[in-house]
Amino acid sequence: MAQTYRSSVPEQDFLLPPSLRVWLPEDHLAYFVSDLVDQLDLSAITTVYEEEDHGYPPYHPVMLTKVLADAGPISN
């Protein structure tokens, strides 16, 4: 049975700003990180979730990786 993930739409409109494309310039680092993560092989992570069929659908590992990569280093 294929795993169902929570939906994530990077182009989703927000109240303010209307869209990330409006908020961020075209050459922003976030777009590079997003494109880079899209090319990663995350099958080692996704295969673990493919075998799970209980509980609420998780966020997709690609989306979570993009959030972590864009967040930068964690400081105290």
N, C-alpha and C positions, 0 to 999 in steps of 0.2 A: 504494500500500500504506500503510495507517495505521500510524503509529509506535506502538510498545509502550513504555510507561513503567514504571519500577519502581513497585511499589505503595507507597502511603503512606496510613496510616489514623490520622488525628489522635486518634480515640477509642480507639486501641489501649491495652490495659492494660500497665502496667509492673510490675516487681517492687516497687519503692518509688518513688513513690506508686502506688497501684493504677490511677489514671487521672488525666489532666490536669484533668478536671472536679472531682475530689476535691482536687487539689493547689492549684488556682487558684480564687480567689473568682469569683463570677458576673460581677462588674463589672470584671474584670482587663483591662488594655490589650491583652493578647494576643488576646482574643476580638474586640475592635474591629479590630485589624490583620488578623486572619484574614478577617473579614467584608469589610473594605475591599479586600484583595487578591483575594478572590473576585469582586469587581465590576470589576476592572481588565481591560482588553483586552490580553492578552499574545500576541495572534496573531502579532505581528512576531517573537517568539521561538519560538513553537511551530511555525510554518510551516517554519522552518529545520530542525527536528528531524523533521518529517513526511517530508522528502525523504531522510533518512538511513535506511539499512536494514542497517547493519553494526555490529558491536561490541555490548557489553552494553547493555541498555536504560538510558537516562538517568533521573535523578530528574525528576519533572514540574516544569516551570518555576514553576507556581503554588506548589508546596510549597517550592521553593528561595527564591522571593520572600518567602514568609512567614517563613522562617528568617532571611533577611537583614534584613527589616524589623523583626522582633522582637529581633534582636541589638543594635540601636542603633548608635551611632557607635563606630568603632574608635579606640582611643587607644593611644599608645605607652607 
